[in-house]
Amino acid sequence: MLFLLQRLRDISHNKSAEMTWLYSQVRRLGQHNASLVLRSVDANTRVSDLEACQQALEEELAWTAGERDVQRAAAEQKAQEAEAQTAKLQRTRMAFELKEAELQCKEAELHDKEAEL
């Protein structure tokens, strides 16, 4: 019977040691879990900050693209106006050259008529 009592004491002691170890593991895992929760909160905060930054950059990019489009349209319009003005100047020059040629012909005719007289 003493043997059985000793055996029960040994089993109880072993179970007590095992429970102590298990409680320490639970406490360590609880601390590790708390650390992971804090890291997760920190990571989520950083993600939110980065998303806000990304949103601001996307808005700035959209505004810049809009400005670029406005400036491009203005530049294209000015280029078209310059082309139209160049074409008008060329037509005016041709008309002037034609008038000059006509004037030279009339001067030549007038000179010929003066010579005849």
C-alpha positions as CSV (number, residue, x, y, z in Angstrom):
1,M,0.0,0.0,0.0
2,L,2.9,2.3,0.7
3,F,4.1,1.7,-2.8
4,L,0.7,2.8,-4.2
5,L,0.8,5.9,-2.1
6,Q,4.3,6.7,-3.2
7,R,3.2,6.0,-6.8
8,L,0.2,8.4,-6.4
9,R,2.5,11.1,-4.9
10,D,4.9,10.7,-7.8
11,I,2.1,10.9,-10.3
12,S,0.7,14.0,-8.5
13,H,4.1,15.6,-8.4
14,N,4.7,15.0,-12.1
15,K,1.2,16.3,-13.0
16,S,1.8,19.4,-10.8
17,A,5.1,20.0,-12.6
18,E,3.4,19.5,-16.0
19,M,0.6,21.9,-15.0
20,T,3.2,24.5,-13.9
21,W,5.0,24.1,-17.2
22,L,1.7,24.4,-19.1
23,Y,0.7,27.5,-17.2
24,S,4.1,29.1,-18.0
25,Q,3.6,28.2,-21.7
26,V,0.1,29.7,-21.6
27,R,1.5,32.9,-20.0
28,R,4.3,33.0,-22.5
29,L,1.9,32.5,-25.4
30,G,-0.4,35.1,-24.0
31,Q,2.4,37.6,-23.9
32,H,3.5,36.7,-27.4
33,N,-0.2,37.1,-28.6
34,A,-0.3,40.5,-26.9
35,S,2.9,41.5,-28.7
36,L,1.4,40.3,-32.0
37,V,-1.8,42.2,-31.4
38,L,0.3,45.4,-30.8
39,R,2.3,44.8,-34.0
40,S,-0.9,44.2,-35.9
41,V,-2.4,47.5,-34.7
42,D,0.9,49.2,-35.6
43,A,0.8,47.6,-39.1
44,N,-2.8,48.6,-39.6
45,T,-2.0,52.2,-38.6
46,R,0.8,52.3,-41.1
47,V,-1.4,50.8,-43.8
48,S,-4.0,53.5,-43.1
49,D,-1.3,56.2,-43.3
50,L,0.0,54.8,-46.5
51,E,-3.5,54.6,-48.0
52,A,-4.1,58.2,-47.1
53,C,-0.8,59.2,-48.7
54,Q,-1.7,57.1,-51.8
55,Q,-5.1,58.8,-52.0
56,A,-3.4,62.3,-51.8
57,L,-0.9,61.3,-54.4
58,E,-3.6,60.0,-56.7
59,E,-5.6,63.2,-56.3
60,E,-2.5,65.3,-57.0
61,L,-1.8,63.1,-60.1
62,A,-5.3,63.6,-61.4
63,W,-5.1,67.4,-60.8
64,T,-1.7,67.5,-62.6
65,A,-3.0,65.4,-65.5
66,G,-6.0,67.8,-65.8
67,E,-3.6,70.8,-65.8
68,R,-1.5,69.1,-68.4
69,D,-4.5,68.5,-70.6
70,V,-5.6,72.1,-70.2
71,Q,-2.1,73.4,-71.1
72,R,-1.9,70.9,-74.0
73,A,-5.3,72.1,-75.4
74,A,-4.2,75.7,-75.1
75,A,-0.9,75.0,-76.8
76,E,-2.7,73.1,-79.6
77,Q,-5.1,76.0,-80.1
78,K,-2.2,78.5,-80.2
79,A,-0.4,76.2,-82.8
80,Q,-3.6,76.1,-84.9
81,E,-3.9,79.9,-84.6
82,A,-0.3,80.3,-85.6
83,E,-0.8,78.0,-88.6
84,A,-3.9,79.9,-89.6
85,Q,-2.0,83.2,-89.3
86,T,0.9,81.8,-91.3
87,A,-1.5,80.7,-94.1
88,K,-3.1,84.1,-94.1
89,L,0.3,85.8,-94.3
90,Q,1.3,83.5,-97.2
91,R,-2.0,84.4,-99.0
92,T,-1.3,88.1,-98.4
93,R,2.2,87.7,-99.6
94,M,1.1,85.9,-102.8
95,A,-1.6,88.6,-103.4
96,F,1.1,91.3,-102.9
97,E,3.5,89.5,-105.3
98,L,0.7,89.2,-107.8
99,K,-0.1,92.9,-107.4
100,E,3.6,93.7,-107.7
101,A,3.8,91.7,-110.9
102,E,0.7,93.4,-112.3
103,L,2.2,96.8,-111.4
104,Q,5.4,95.9,-113.1
105,C,3.4,94.9,-116.2
106,K,1.5,98.1,-116.2
107,E,4.7,100.1,-115.7
108,A,6.3,98.3,-118.6
109,E,3.2,99.1,-120.7
110,L,3.3,102.7,-119.6
111,H,7.0,102.8,-120.4
112,D,6.3,101.3,-123.9
113,K,3.5,103.9,-124.5
114,E,5.8,106.7,-123.4
115,A,8.4,105.5,-125.7
116,E,5.9,105.4,-128.6
117,L,5.0,109.0,-127.9
